[in-house]
């Protein structure tokens, strides 16, 4: 069993990762702005009761630093595809700075493994600065005293995808079923959130690669 902290566990990919981790028998904690996600009750939601949810400002680590105690692996799954500078939601701050801060805190706490959910390409509706912020974070955490794993998926689709319109989400799902198309898309190939969550979990439990590309994630 691995004790896992998912930073951004109430988000799109983070929530899926938490679900899979609980069902695999791991101990799961989450720190995010939203705390416990609103997923309702009933069949398929019981896993959420096994997660230690913490609602906190990631930029106030003194509030959530104790969540790192005894943790084996940290997964950073925070990210936005659209900015709102007036509210402080910028690519540099949330995609970049939050990852760097989290990695530094993980190193300080003696965590062994840090998994960063980066990106191979910008989201279909995002600006180029989206990808730049991810790359900056990758470079900043590379030299830390951690087993760092970077995942670079293409556009991630699935239920409740928050980053692009529903029709585009459906199109990604259809495209992903046609090998003749996906082989031509390269880094822009869409990937199901379930697959990204599974590979992120595998990397947290048994890190054997430093960088996972779109092809690595799809074929894992």
N, C-alpha and C positions, 0 to 999 in steps of 0.2 A: 504493500500500500504506500502511495505517495501522498504527502501533505502538500496541497497545491493552493496557491493564492492567485486568483484571476483578477487582474486589475482591469476594470471595465466589464465585469461579469454580468451586468444587467443589460448590456448591449447586444447587438445582433449576433456577432460571432461569439462573444464571451458567454452569452446565455447558453448557446448550443454546446460550447466546451464544458461548461459547468454540468449540464445535463449528462453528457457522455462520461465525464469523470465520476460523477456520483454513481451512475449505473455500472461503472467498471470497478466500484468498490474503493475509490480513493476518498480521502478527506479533503473537502473543498471549502475554501473561504473566498469571499469576493469583496472587493472594495470598489465602489463606483459612486458617482454623484447621485444616481437614482436609487441605490439600495436594492431591495428585493424587487424584481420586475413584476409587472402586473400581467400574470399569465393565467389568472383564474384558478379554479379548482376542478378536480375531477381526474379521470383517467389521463395519464400522460403528464401530469403536473406534480405528482408526489415527490419527485426528485428535489424540487425546490425546498422542501422542508428539511433536507439534509445539508443544505448549504448555509454557512455562517455569513449572512449578508451584512455588510457595513456600508452605510451611507456617509460619505465624507468628501471633502474637497481634496483632490489629489495633491494640490499645491500647498497643503497644510499637513505635511507628513507626521507632525507630532500628534495628530489626531488618530491616524491609522497605523502608525509604525509598529504598534504591538501586534498587529495582525500578521507580521512577518515572523513572529517568534515560533521557532520549530518548523518553519516551512522548508520543504525540500526544493520546490521549483516555483517560480513566478512566471506567469504569462501576462504580457501587456497586450490587451485587446481593445485599447481606447483608440478612437479615430473618428474624424469627421470628413465628409466629402464636400461640404459647403461651409463657407465661413460666415460669421456674423461679428465683424470687428467691434461693433458698438457694445456687444455683450461680452467681449473678450474671447469669443470662440473663433480662434484663428488656427490655421494649419500649423504654424510655427509653435504655438503654445500647446495645443492638444495633441497633435500628431508627433511633434518633435520633443518639446520640453518635458511633457509629462512622461514620455518613455525614458528620457535621460534621467530625470529625477527618480523614477521608480527603480531603474537599474542601479543607481548609486545607493539607494536605500537598501536594495536587496544585497548588494555587495557588503555594505556595512553590517548587515544582519547575519552574514555568513551563509547566505543562500547559495546552493550549489549551481543551479541552472536557471537561466533567464531566457524566455522565449519571447521574441518580438514579432508581432504580426505586422509586417511591412506590406509592400505592394510591388508587383512587377510593372504595373502601368497605372496611370491615373484612372479614376472612375469615369465612365462615359460622359457624365455631366459636370465633372470637376475641372478646376483650373490646373495648370502645370505646377503651381506652387504646392499642390497636394503631394505630388511625388517627391519634390525637392525636400519637403519637411521630413518625409520618411527616410530618405537617404542620409540626411544630416544626422538623424537619430542613430541610424545604423553605424555610421562612422564614429560617433561619440561613445557608443557603448562597446565598441569592438575591443578596446584595450583594457577593459575592466577584468577583475579577478573573478570571473564567472564562466561557466560553460554556456556561452551565448549561442542561441539558435535563431536565425532569421528566416521567417517564412515570407515568400514573395508570391502570393497568389494573384491571379488576374481578378476581374470583377467577380464578386461573390454574390450568388443569388440564393433565394430561399424565401420561405414564409416571413412576412413582416419585414422584408428588405427596406431599410429606411433611406437609402442613399439615392435611389433613382426611381422613376415612376413605375407603377405596377405593370403597364404594358411592356416596358423594357425588361423587367424582371421575368415576365413570362417568356419573352423572346430569348433571353439568356438560357432559360431552361430548355427550350426547344433546340436551340443551337448546340447545346452541350450533348445532345443525343445524335448529332450528325458528324461523324468523324471526318468526312470530306471537308467540312467547314472548319471544325476546330483545329485541324492540323495547319490550316492557313492563317489562323488568327494569332498564333504565337503567344506572346505575353498578354494579349488581350482576350485570351480564351476564358470564358466564364467557368466558374467552379461552384459546385453546390456547397452550401454552408456546412452540411453534415460532413463532407470530405475534409474541408479546411479544419473543422473542429477536431476531427479524429487525428489528423496529422499533427496538429498543435499539441494535442494530448500525448500522443506517442513521443513527440520531441521533448515534452516536459518530463515524462517518465523515464525515457531512455534516449538521451541525446546522442546521436551518432553522426550527425552532419551539422556543419556550421551554417550552411546556406541551402535552403530548399527552394528551387525554382518552380515555375508553373508545372513543368513536366514532372519534377520530383513529386509534387503534391498530388497530381492527377494519378500517377502510377503507384503511389505508396500503398 
